[in-house]
């Protein structure tokens, strides 16, 4: 199954865990969506079958996110005190 490629422990450390930061930087550089350097995740296809609108898609995504940030007032759902260190207390 194609979805199992993204769950391969030989490719990803702890593949089931939700860690979106794994896509930010790999090896000190930008994440390779095209699969030219290595195939780890190819959301736009790869090789000859790659989406021809990939570069346009990335521009529109950046534009869309910028408009969301610019046009809306963002607030947390509850009051957050950023000076406190989160502590977890177990039941005794």
Biopython code that builds the backbone (N, CA, C, O; Angstrom):
import numpy as np
from Bio.PDB.StructureBuilder import StructureBuilder

atoms = [
    (1, "UNK", "N", (0.830, -1.166, 0.000)),
    (1, "UNK", "CA", (0.000, 0.000, 0.000)),
    (1, "UNK", "C", (0.891, 1.253, 0.000)),
    (1, "UNK", "O", (1.928, 1.266, 0.664)),
    (2, "UNK", "N", (0.512, 2.272, -0.715)),
    (2, "UNK", "CA", (1.318, 3.482, -0.849)),
    (2, "UNK", "C", (1.479, 4.201, 0.489)),
    (2, "UNK", "O", (2.549, 4.744, 0.767)),
    (3, "UNK", "N", (0.452, 4.215, 1.311)),
    (3, "UNK", "CA", (0.529, 4.909, 2.598)),
    (3, "UNK", "C", (1.613, 4.328, 3.499)),
    (3, "UNK", "O", (2.160, 5.037, 4.343)),
    (4, "UNK", "N", (1.926, 3.052, 3.331)),
    (4, "UNK", "CA", (2.934, 2.408, 4.170)),
    (4, "UNK", "C", (4.336, 2.955, 3.924)),
    (4, "UNK", "O", (5.212, 2.780, 4.771)),
    (5, "UNK", "N", (4.573, 3.605, 2.800)),
    (5, "UNK", "CA", (5.877, 4.214, 2.530)),
    (5, "UNK", "C", (6.168, 5.281, 3.581)),
    (5, "UNK", "O", (7.306, 5.402, 4.035)),
    (6, "UNK", "N", (5.173, 6.044, 3.968)),
    (6, "UNK", "CA", (5.343, 7.083, 4.975)),
    (6, "UNK", "C", (5.480, 6.554, 6.387)),
    (6, "UNK", "O", (5.810, 7.310, 7.300)),
    (7, "UNK", "N", (5.232, 5.264, 6.583)),
    (7, "UNK", "CA", (5.330, 4.659, 7.906)),
    (7, "UNK", "C", (6.570, 3.787, 8.053)),
    (7, "UNK", "O", (6.688, 3.047, 9.030)),
    (8, "UNK", "N", (7.483, 3.859, 7.114)),
    (8, "UNK", "CA", (8.661, 2.992, 7.109)),
    (8, "UNK", "C", (9.674, 3.453, 8.161)),
    (8, "UNK", "O", (10.203, 4.558, 8.048)),
    (9, "UNK", "N", (9.958, 2.628, 9.188)),
    (9, "UNK", "CA", (10.917, 3.028, 10.222)),
    (9, "UNK", "C", (12.356, 3.113, 9.714)),
    (9, "UNK", "O", (13.207, 3.697, 10.385)),
    (10, "UNK", "N", (12.641, 2.549, 8.557)),
    (10, "UNK", "CA", (13.981, 2.680, 7.984)),
    (10, "UNK", "C", (14.187, 4.073, 7.384)),
    (10, "UNK", "O", (15.323, 4.521, 7.227)),
    (11, "UNK", "N", (13.097, 4.750, 7.053)),
    (11, "UNK", "CA", (13.168, 6.095, 6.474)),
    (11, "UNK", "C", (12.959, 7.158, 7.546)),
    (11, "UNK", "O", (13.699, 8.140, 7.605)),
    (12, "UNK", "N", (11.948, 6.962, 8.392)),
    (12, "UNK", "CA", (11.594, 7.953, 9.412)),
    (12, "UNK", "C", (11.849, 7.401, 10.797)),
    (12, "UNK", "O", (11.536, 6.246, 11.086)),
    (13, "UNK", "N", (12.423, 8.241, 11.659)),
    (13, "UNK", "CA", (12.563, 7.873, 13.059)),
    (13, "UNK", "C", (11.204, 8.068, 13.715)),
    (13, "UNK", "O", (10.649, 9.166, 13.664)),
    (14, "UNK", "N", (10.666, 7.034, 14.323)),
    (14, "UNK", "CA", (9.341, 7.048, 14.946)),
    (14, "UNK", "C", (8.291, 7.568, 13.957)),
    (14, "UNK", "O", (7.744, 8.652, 14.155)),
    (15, "UNK", "N", (8.005, 6.805, 12.896)),
    (15, "UNK", "CA", (7.132, 7.284, 11.817)),
    (15, "UNK", "C", (5.683, 7.547, 12.209)),
    (15, "UNK", "O", (5.011, 8.343, 11.553)),
    (16, "UNK", "N", (5.184, 6.903, 13.255)),
    (16, "UNK", "CA", (3.784, 7.069, 13.637)),
    (16, "UNK", "C", (3.563, 8.360, 14.428)),
    (16, "UNK", "O", (2.451, 8.889, 14.443)),
    (17, "UNK", "N", (4.603, 8.870, 15.080)),
    (17, "UNK", "CA", (4.474, 10.072, 15.912)),
    (17, "UNK", "C", (4.186, 11.302, 15.058)),
    (17, "UNK", "O", (4.687, 11.433, 13.941)),
    (18, "UNK", "N", (3.375, 12.195, 15.603)),
    (18, "UNK", "CA", (3.070, 13.454, 14.925)),
    (18, "UNK", "C", (4.217, 14.419, 15.180)),
    (18, "UNK", "O", (4.298, 15.004, 16.261)),
    (19, "UNK", "N", (5.097, 14.596, 14.216)),
    (19, "UNK", "CA", (6.251, 15.485, 14.324)),
    (19, "UNK", "C", (6.386, 16.294, 13.037)),
    (19, "UNK", "O", (7.222, 15.963, 12.195)),
    (20, "UNK", "N", (5.587, 17.346, 12.862)),
    (20, "UNK", "CA", (5.668, 18.125, 11.624)),
    (20, "UNK", "C", (7.010, 18.810, 11.426)),
    (20, "UNK", "O", (7.349, 19.177, 10.301)),
    (21, "UNK", "N", (7.790, 18.995, 12.503)),
    (21, "UNK", "CA", (9.092, 19.640, 12.367)),
    (21, "UNK", "C", (10.077, 18.798, 11.570)),
    (21, "UNK", "O", (11.094, 19.316, 11.110)),
    (22, "UNK", "N", (9.797, 17.513, 11.397)),
    (22, "UNK", "CA", (10.701, 16.672, 10.599)),
    (22, "UNK", "C", (10.756, 17.127, 9.141)),
    (22, "UNK", "O", (11.695, 16.788, 8.422)),
    (23, "UNK", "N", (9.756, 17.893, 8.701)),
    (23, "UNK", "CA", (9.735, 18.370, 7.322)),
    (23, "UNK", "C", (10.363, 19.752, 7.158)),
    (23, "UNK", "O", (10.529, 20.221, 6.032)),
    (24, "UNK", "N", (10.712, 20.405, 8.253)),
    (24, "UNK", "CA", (11.271, 21.748, 8.152)),
    (24, "UNK", "C", (12.674, 21.734, 7.576)),
    (24, "UNK", "O", (12.944, 22.398, 6.575)),
    (25, "UNK", "N", (13.564, 20.985, 8.197)),
    (25, "UNK", "CA", (14.934, 20.923, 7.700)),
    (25, "UNK", "C", (15.459, 19.508, 7.847)),
    (25, "UNK", "O", (15.297, 18.881, 8.895)),
    (26, "UNK", "N", (16.071, 19.020, 6.820)),
    (26, "UNK", "CA", (16.709, 17.710, 6.852)),
    (26, "UNK", "C", (18.112, 17.891, 6.315)),
    (26, "UNK", "O", (18.297, 18.339, 5.184)),
    (27, "UNK", "N", (19.092, 17.549, 7.112)),
    (27, "UNK", "CA", (20.472, 17.691, 6.667)),
    (27, "UNK", "C", (20.906, 19.130, 6.520)),
    (27, "UNK", "O", (21.780, 19.422, 5.704)),
    (28, "UNK", "N", (20.322, 20.045, 7.288)),
    (28, "UNK", "CA", (20.733, 21.435, 7.253)),
    (28, "UNK", "C", (20.204, 22.223, 6.070)),
    (28, "UNK", "O", (20.628, 23.360, 5.867)),
    (29, "UNK", "N", (19.302, 21.669, 5.286)),
    (29, "UNK", "CA", (18.782, 22.394, 4.131)),
    (29, "UNK", "C", (17.277, 22.320, 4.053)),
    (29, "UNK", "O", (16.621, 21.843, 4.979)),
    (30, "UNK", "N", (16.738, 22.784, 2.967)),
    (30, "UNK", "CA", (15.299, 22.748, 2.743)),
    (30, "UNK", "C", (14.853, 21.312, 2.461)),
    (30, "UNK", "O", (15.633, 20.491, 1.978)),
    (31, "UNK", "N", (13.595, 21.028, 2.767)),
    (31, "UNK", "CA", (13.055, 19.705, 2.474)),
    (31, "UNK", "C", (12.846, 19.572, 0.970)),
    (31, "UNK", "O", (12.324, 20.485, 0.331)),
    (32, "UNK", "N", (13.246, 18.454, 0.412)),
    (32, "UNK", "CA", (13.169, 18.212, -1.030)),
    (32, "UNK", "C", (11.831, 17.563, -1.382)),
    (32, "UNK", "O", (11.678, 16.348, -1.257)),
    (33, "UNK", "N", (10.858, 18.374, -1.824)),
    (33, "UNK", "CA", (9.552, 17.847, -2.219)),
    (33, "UNK", "C", (9.609, 17.118, -3.556)),
    (33, "UNK", "O", (8.739, 16.301, -3.854)),
    (34, "UNK", "N", (10.617, 17.405, -4.355)),
    (34, "UNK", "CA", (10.671, 16.852, -5.705)),
    (34, "UNK", "C", (11.182, 15.422, -5.745)),
    (34, "UNK", "O", (10.926, 14.707, -6.714)),
    (35, "UNK", "N", (11.896, 14.989, -4.720)),
    (35, "UNK", "CA", (12.454, 13.640, -4.717)),
    (35, "UNK", "C", (13.716, 13.523, -5.542)),
    (35, "UNK", "O", (14.121, 12.409, -5.875)),
    (36, "UNK", "N", (14.359, 14.638, -5.888)),
    (36, "UNK", "CA", (15.584, 14.597, -6.690)),
    (36, "UNK", "C", (16.754, 14.081, -5.862)),
    (36, "UNK", "O", (17.514, 13.231, -6.327)),
    (37, "UNK", "N", (16.908, 14.588, -4.628)),
    (37, "UNK", "CA", (18.026, 14.176, -3.775)),
    (37, "UNK", "C", (17.798, 12.779, -3.210)),
    (37, "UNK", "O", (18.655, 11.905, -3.338)),
    (38, "UNK", "N", (16.662, 12.575, -2.596)),
    (38, "UNK", "CA", (16.268, 11.271, -2.086)),
    (38, "UNK", "C", (14.755, 11.265, -1.934)),
    (38, "UNK", "O", (14.138, 12.301, -1.687)),
    (39, "UNK", "N", (14.182, 10.114, -2.082)),
    (39, "UNK", "CA", (12.729, 10.011, -1.987)),
    (39, "UNK", "C", (12.366, 9.642, -0.557)),
    (39, "UNK", "O", (12.565, 8.505, -0.130)),
    (40, "UNK", "N", (11.836, 10.602, 0.173)),
    (40, "UNK", "CA", (11.350, 10.375, 1.531)),
    (40, "UNK", "C", (9.851, 10.655, 1.585)),
    (40, "UNK", "O", (9.097, 9.934, 2.237)),
    (41, "UNK", "N", (9.440, 11.692, 0.905)),
    (41, "UNK", "CA", (8.030, 12.047, 0.816)),
    (41, "UNK", "C", (7.848, 12.807, -0.486)),
    (41, "UNK", "O", (8.576, 13.765, -0.747)),
    (42, "UNK", "N", (6.906, 12.406, -1.294)),
    (42, "UNK", "CA", (6.710, 13.072, -2.581)),
    (42, "UNK", "C", (5.229, 13.435, -2.757)),
    (42, "UNK", "O", (4.497, 12.731, -3.454)),
    (43, "UNK", "N", (4.790, 14.528, -2.129)),
    (43, "UNK", "CA", (3.385, 14.903, -2.220)),
    (43, "UNK", "C", (2.962, 15.350, -3.613)),
    (43, "UNK", "O", (1.771, 15.327, -3.925)),
    (44, "UNK", "N", (3.904, 15.755, -4.456)),
    (44, "UNK", "CA", (3.577, 16.204, -5.809)),
    (44, "UNK", "C", (4.002, 15.187, -6.861)),
    (44, "UNK", "O", (4.137, 15.533, -8.035)),
    (45, "UNK", "N", (4.213, 13.947, -6.459)),
    (45, "UNK", "CA", (4.700, 12.945, -7.396)),
    (45, "UNK", "C", (6.203, 13.068, -7.547)),
    (45, "UNK", "O", (6.842, 13.837, -6.829)),
    (46, "UNK", "N", (6.766, 12.321, -8.469)),
    (46, "UNK", "CA", (8.208, 12.377, -8.649)),
    (46, "UNK", "C", (8.613, 11.999, -10.054)),
    (46, "UNK", "O", (7.879, 11.316, -10.768)),
    (47, "UNK", "N", (9.786, 12.449, -10.438)),
    (47, "UNK", "CA", (10.305, 12.109, -11.762)),
    (47, "UNK", "C", (9.446, 12.660, -12.880)),
    (47, "UNK", "O", (9.001, 13.807, -12.832)),
    (48, "UNK", "N", (9.217, 11.832, -13.890)),
    (48, "UNK", "CA", (8.408, 12.261, -15.042)),
    (48, "UNK", "C", (6.945, 12.468, -14.679)),
    (48, "UNK", "O", (6.220, 13.168, -15.385)),
    (49, "UNK", "N", (6.517, 11.870, -13.595)),
    (49, "UNK", "CA", (5.110, 11.962, -13.190)),
    (49, "UNK", "C", (4.854, 13.102, -12.205)),
    (49, "UNK", "O", (3.767, 13.199, -11.636)),
    (50, "UNK", "N", (5.838, 13.951, -12.005)),
    (50, "UNK", "CA", (5.689, 15.045, -11.049)),
    (50, "UNK", "C", (4.654, 16.061, -11.542)),
    (50, "UNK", "O", (4.528, 16.310, -12.741)),
    (51, "UNK", "N", (3.930, 16.633, -10.604)),
    (51, "UNK", "CA", (2.898, 17.618, -10.922)),
    (51, "UNK", "C", (3.510, 18.799, -11.671)),
    (51, "UNK", "O", (4.452, 19.413, -11.170)),
    (52, "UNK", "N", (3.003, 19.131, -12.853)),
    (52, "UNK", "CA", (3.565, 20.256, -13.600)),
    (52, "UNK", "C", (3.288, 21.605, -12.936)),
    (52, "UNK", "O", (3.956, 22.592, -13.244)),
    (53, "UNK", "N", (2.325, 21.655, -12.044)),
    (53, "UNK", "CA", (1.998, 22.907, -11.374)),
    (53, "UNK", "C", (2.647, 23.051, -10.008)),
    (53, "UNK", "O", (2.229, 23.890, -9.209)),
    (54, "UNK", "N", (3.669, 22.240, -9.729)),
    (54, "UNK", "CA", (4.315, 22.240, -8.414)),
    (54, "UNK", "C", (4.784, 23.630, -7.985)),
    (54, "UNK", "O", (4.475, 24.057, -6.873)),
    (55, "UNK", "N", (5.514, 24.341, -8.830)),
    (55, "UNK", "CA", (6.041, 25.654, -8.436)),
    (55, "UNK", "C", (4.907, 26.662, -8.241)),
    (55, "UNK", "O", (4.957, 27.487, -7.330)),
    (56, "UNK", "N", (3.895, 26.594, -9.090)),
    (56, "UNK", "CA", (2.739, 27.471, -8.929)),
    (56, "UNK", "C", (1.999, 27.137, -7.633)),
    (56, "UNK", "O", (1.549, 28.035, -6.922)),
    (57, "UNK", "N", (1.876, 25.846, -7.331)),
    (57, "UNK", "CA", (1.227, 25.423, -6.087)),
    (57, "UNK", "C", (1.936, 26.001, -4.873)),
    (57, "UNK", "O", (1.284, 26.490, -3.950)),
    (58, "UNK", "N", (3.253, 25.950, -4.863)),
    (58, "UNK", "CA", (4.014, 26.450, -3.721)),
    (58, "UNK", "C", (3.864, 27.967, -3.576)),
    (58, "UNK", "O", (3.791, 28.475, -2.457)),
    (59, "UNK", "N", (3.817, 28.687, -4.686)),
    (59, "UNK", "CA", (3.601, 30.138, -4.628)),
    (59, "UNK", "C", (2.214, 30.465, -4.073)),
    (59, "UNK", "O", (2.061, 31.364, -3.247)),
    (60, "UNK", "N", (1.210, 29.726, -4.538)),
    (60, "UNK", "CA", (-0.149, 29.966, -4.071)),
    (60, "UNK", "C", (-0.304, 29.608, -2.601)),
    (60, "UNK", "O", (-1.036, 30.280, -1.874)),
    (61, "UNK", "N", (0.372, 28.564, -2.159)),
    (61, "UNK", "CA", (0.305, 28.182, -0.755)),
    (61, "UNK", "C", (0.882, 29.285, 0.129)),
    (61, "UNK", "O", (0.304, 29.624, 1.161)),
    (62, "UNK", "N", (2.013, 29.840, -0.274)),
    (62, "UNK", "CA", (2.628, 30.933, 0.480)),
    (62, "UNK", "C", (1.708, 32.161, 0.487)),
    (62, "UNK", "O", (1.546, 32.808, 1.522)),
    (63, "UNK", "N", (1.120, 32.475, -0.645)),
    (63, "UNK", "CA", (0.198, 33.605, -0.765)),
    (63, "UNK", "C", (-1.046, 33.388, 0.108)),
    (63, "UNK", "O", (-1.500, 34.309, 0.787)),
    (64, "UNK", "N", (-1.585, 32.182, 0.084)),
    (64, "UNK", "CA", (-2.770, 31.836, 0.863)),
    (64, "UNK", "C", (-2.500, 31.976, 2.360)),
    (64, "UNK", "O", (-3.305, 32.563, 3.084)),
    (65, "UNK", "N", (-1.377, 31.442, 2.823)),
    (65, "UNK", "CA", (-1.039, 31.524, 4.243)),
    (65, "UNK", "C", (-0.806, 32.978, 4.669)),
    (65, "UNK", "O", (-1.231, 33.384, 5.751)),
    (66, "UNK", "N", (-0.136, 33.755, 3.827)),
    (66, "UNK", "CA", (0.108, 35.167, 4.139)),
    (66, "UNK", "C", (-1.214, 35.919, 4.269)),
    (66, "UNK", "O", (-1.355, 36.767, 5.150)),
    (67, "UNK", "N", (-2.172, 35.622, 3.413)),
    (67, "UNK", "CA", (-3.480, 36.276, 3.490)),
    (67, "UNK", "C", (-4.245, 35.872, 4.741)),
    (67, "UNK", "O", (-4.939, 36.698, 5.333)),
    (68, "UNK", "N", (-4.131, 34.624, 5.149)),
    (68, "UNK", "CA", (-4.780, 34.204, 6.391)),
    (68, "UNK", "C", (-4.219, 34.975, 7.583)),
    (68, "UNK", "O", (-4.970, 35.457, 8.431)),
    (69, "UNK", "N", (-2.900, 35.087, 7.637)),
    (69, "UNK", "CA", (-2.258, 35.802, 8.745)),
    (69, "UNK", "C", (-2.619, 37.284, 8.712)),
    (69, "UNK", "O", (-2.858, 37.887, 9.759)),
    (70, "UNK", "N", (-2.660, 37.863, 7.541)),
    (70, "UNK", "CA", (-2.897, 39.296, 7.392)),
    (70, "UNK", "C", (-4.354, 39.687, 7.661)),
    (70, "UNK", "O", (-4.606, 40.723, 8.276)),
    (71, "UNK", "N", (-5.312, 38.876, 7.210)),
    (71, "UNK", "CA", (-6.715, 39.267, 7.246)),
    (71, "UNK", "C", (-7.482, 38.872, 8.500)),
    (71, "UNK", "O", (-8.605, 39.334, 8.702)),
    (72, "UNK", "N", (-6.906, 38.039, 9.336)),
    (72, "UNK", "CA", (-7.627, 37.592, 10.519)),
    (72, "UNK", "C", (-6.875, 37.973, 11.781)),
    (72, "UNK", "O", (-5.649, 38.086, 11.791)),
    (73, "UNK", "N", (-7.639, 38.168, 12.839)),
    (73, "UNK", "CA", (-7.033, 38.413, 14.151)),
    (73, "UNK", "C", (-6.900, 37.052, 14.838)),
    (73, "UNK", "O", (-7.903, 36.392, 15.111)),
    (74, "UNK", "N", (-5.690, 36.643, 15.110)),
    (74, "UNK", "CA", (-5.432, 35.326, 15.678)),
    (74, "UNK", "C", (-5.320, 35.436, 17.191)),
    (74, "UNK", "O", (-4.609, 36.295, 17.713)),
    (75, "UNK", "N", (-6.024, 34.561, 17.881)),
    (75, "UNK", "CA", (-5.996, 34.511, 19.336)),
    (75, "UNK", "C", (-5.961, 33.061, 19.778)),
    (75, "UNK", "O", (-6.382, 32.159, 19.054)),
    (76, "UNK", "N", (-5.449, 32.857, 20.984)),
    (76, "UNK", "CA", (-5.520, 31.508, 21.548)),
    (76, "UNK", "C", (-6.928, 31.285, 22.075)),
    (76, "UNK", "O", (-7.644, 32.242, 22.371)),
    (77, "UNK", "N", (-7.317, 30.053, 22.189)),
    (77, "UNK", "CA", (-8.650, 29.734, 22.680)),
    (77, "UNK", "C", (-8.760, 29.966, 24.186)),
    (77, "UNK", "O", (-9.867, 30.101, 24.709)),
    (78, "UNK", "N", (-7.646, 30.012, 24.877)),
    (78, "UNK", "CA", (-7.611, 30.247, 26.306)),
    (78, "UNK", "C", (-6.378, 31.086, 26.628)),
    (78, "UNK", "O", (-5.477, 31.231, 25.802)),
    (79, "UNK", "N", (-6.353, 31.624, 27.819)),
    (79, "UNK", "CA", (-5.221, 32.451, 28.243)),
    (79, "UNK", "C", (-3.996, 31.565, 28.454)),
    (79, "UNK", "O", (-4.068, 30.546, 29.141)),
    (80, "UNK", "N", (-2.892, 31.953, 27.869)),
    (80, "UNK", "CA", (-1.662, 31.179, 27.974)),
    (80, "UNK", "C", (-0.598, 32.030, 28.653)),
    (80, "UNK", "O", (-0.304, 33.141, 28.212)),
    (81, "UNK", "N", (-0.027, 31.502, 29.724)),
    (81, "UNK", "CA", (1.067, 32.183, 30.411)),
    (81, "UNK", "C", (2.369, 31.575, 29.904)),
    (81, "UNK", "O", (2.720, 30.457, 30.281)),
    (82, "UNK", "N", (3.084, 32.301, 29.058)),
    (82, "UNK", "CA", (4.296, 31.771, 28.445)),
    (82, "UNK", "C", (5.484, 31.752, 29.393)),
    (82, "UNK", "O", (6.530, 31.197, 29.058)),
    (83, "UNK", "N", (5.340, 32.346, 30.564)),
    (83, "UNK", "CA", (6.456, 32.378, 31.505)),
    (83, "UNK", "C", (6.505, 31.136, 32.374)),
    (83, "UNK", "O", (7.527, 30.860, 33.001)),
    (84, "UNK", "N", (5.436, 30.397, 32.419)),
    (84, "UNK", "CA", (5.413, 29.193, 33.248)),
    (84, "UNK", "C", (5.916, 27.995, 32.456)),
    (84, "UNK", "O", (5.584, 27.820, 31.283)),
    (85, "UNK", "N", (6.704, 27.191, 33.105)),
    (85, "UNK", "CA", (7.175, 25.952, 32.495)),
    (85, "UNK", "C", (6.085, 24.897, 32.690)),
    (85, "UNK", "O", (5.588, 24.728, 33.803)),
    (86, "UNK", "N", (5.709, 24.190, 31.626)),
    (86, "UNK", "CA", (4.667, 23.174, 31.793)),
    (86, "UNK", "C", (5.153, 22.045, 32.701)),
    (86, "UNK", "O", (6.245, 21.510, 32.511)),
    (87, "UNK", "N", (4.348, 21.699, 33.665)),
    (87, "UNK", "CA", (4.674, 20.607, 34.573)),
    (87, "UNK", "C", (3.515, 19.631, 34.580)),
    (87, "UNK", "O", (2.350, 20.024, 34.525)),
    (88, "UNK", "N", (3.847, 18.374, 34.646)),
    (88, "UNK", "CA", (2.834, 17.337, 34.663)),
    (88, "UNK", "C", (2.896, 16.629, 36.008)),
    (88, "UNK", "O", (3.971, 16.243, 36.467)),
    (89, "UNK", "N", (1.765, 16.464, 36.621)),
    (89, "UNK", "CA", (1.709, 15.804, 37.914)),
    (89, "UNK", "C", (0.985, 14.487, 37.753)),
    (89, "UNK", "O", (-0.133, 14.427, 37.241)),
    (90, "UNK", "N", (1.636, 13.445, 38.195)),
    (90, "UNK", "CA", (1.015, 12.128, 38.146)),
    (90, "UNK", "C", (0.150, 11.891, 39.365)),
    (90, "UNK", "O", (0.278, 12.590, 40.371)),
    (91, "UNK", "N", (-0.717, 10.921, 39.278)),
    (91, "UNK", "CA", (-1.561, 10.582, 40.417)),
    (91, "UNK", "C", (-0.776, 9.684, 41.349)),
    (91, "UNK", "O", (-0.065, 8.780, 40.910)),
    (92, "UNK", "N", (-0.911, 9.942, 42.645)),
    (92, "UNK", "CA", (-0.181, 9.108, 43.601)),
    (92, "UNK", "C", (-1.097, 8.183, 44.348)),
    (92, "UNK", "O", (-0.642, 7.412, 45.192)),
]
sb = StructureBuilder()
sb.init_structure("model")
sb.init_model(0)
sb.init_chain("A")
sb.init_seg("    ")
for serial, (resi, resn, name, xyz) in enumerate(atoms, 1):
    if name == "N":
        sb.init_residue(resn, " ", resi, " ")
    sb.init_atom(name, np.array(xyz, "f"), 0.0, 1.0, " ", f" {name:<3s}", serial, name[0])
structure = sb.get_structure()
